[in-house]
Amino acid sequence: MFGNRFTGMALASTAAMLVLSSCAFSPSEPPSDRAAAPQPNSNTDFDGTFLTGTATDNGAAPSTGDLAPPRDQRTPVARRWVQISADPADPTNGPMRNGAQRALYFFTRDTPSSGTSACEGSCAGTWPPVVVDPRGTVFVDRVPQESIGHFVRPDGLTQLTVAGRPVYRYVGDTKSKQIRGNGIDGAWFAAAPSGRAAILTPNGQNGWPAAGGTQGAHGTGGAQGAGGTYATDSTRRAGTTTTGTKSEEGPR
């Protein structure tokens, strides 16, 4: 870029004066045509790999990544890869899940695209952040790759974001396709690729257990109220419920 400008200077002194005038700037104010600094939720400094499809489709090794035992979720073998899958029935607004079919969550106290998380310490023990090795692999299944970003947490781990929002798991989800954490404290909601709270169908059509199902005392289908409202852990911890169409007070 600068070489081309110097060539123009050599060809015409008048053009040179115009170029120098238009490009003059203070050292503290970079010109607008310079590349902008990478944003915290971008992938410009991510050295890993994005692959389309599921981990299984791409031959990921068993007991690694999302499939590692829960006690090993923060170990290098677990951070080798992460899968982010959209709901097949509603890829835009349905609940996302990882490679172990565990639900992914948004935290409403996070500031989107800030490159930070409001969930640290004991909070992160209950709501483990979705982390990956900076040279690891992210399997994207029906989720637009451009919507996935990352930032580095204070502990040095790389956490993924979707639509600018950090994503988490919930330790209370002990089986596949559970959404026990939805609505807890009025701040945690099943995450959709749109960056909003996921739309949950009460009849199980989006691949998750139907309301009134048999997940047990704390399962998404553990109880059903009037108008298709079904209980999650949130009804016992924070006195809130989710509706059969959309999580209440989730990310907008």
Disulfide bonds with the S-S distance in Angstrom:
Cys119-Cys123 2.01
